[in-house]
Amino acid sequence: MTSIDTADLKRMFDEIAVAIEADKDRLCQLDGLIGDADHGIAMGLGFGAVRDALASLDLAATEPTALLNTAAKSFLNAVGASSGPLYATAFMRGAAAVKGKATLASADVIALFQAMAQGIQDRGKAEIGEKTMVDAWLPAAEAAAVAHASGKTLSESLAAGLEAAERGAEATKDMIAAKGRSSRLGERSLGHMDPGAASAVTVIGAMRKSLG
């Protein structure tokens, strides 16, 4: 039986911050092709701020919901535009999904994952096929939930989620952007991976590595 506590979630955010920092230049290059070349910087600032905010928490006295709400607030304070409100909403929805729990079983982690993806979709008002991070997040959450429901372990379920995110991000190359700055490019956005979907794969990969 998997049991994830606040310290495990803090390590997860630390892992995400490291992964995003390592991927920052690639994300900026992707964004330079269809956006304003700052997506990697924004994501680095956001997850760096989360890491710093969580470092000062008394983890023994903090429930997962409080940690996730702290993550939401610090990400939004660091990144006011674009990905900021999306990830802040993800963490707030995740916090609500595990409210009242001191530790999280596998099913709780899957519920958290699903709530994050749904929060991103709701806040961004994006659908699958519009060349956004939703193209990675929603299939990932769905695949993880299906895997878990079929009896797979948390590690296997998150791995299934990561594979779906990778496929979803790859598929954005064949989409015309319908949201955000890149939508102005029309067909010129074809052939390029959406940077938000690319960074979603990085985030989900770090979650799988840390929690799986």
Order of alpha helices (4+ residues) and beta strands (2+ residues): alpha-alpha-alpha-alpha-alpha-alpha-alpha-alpha
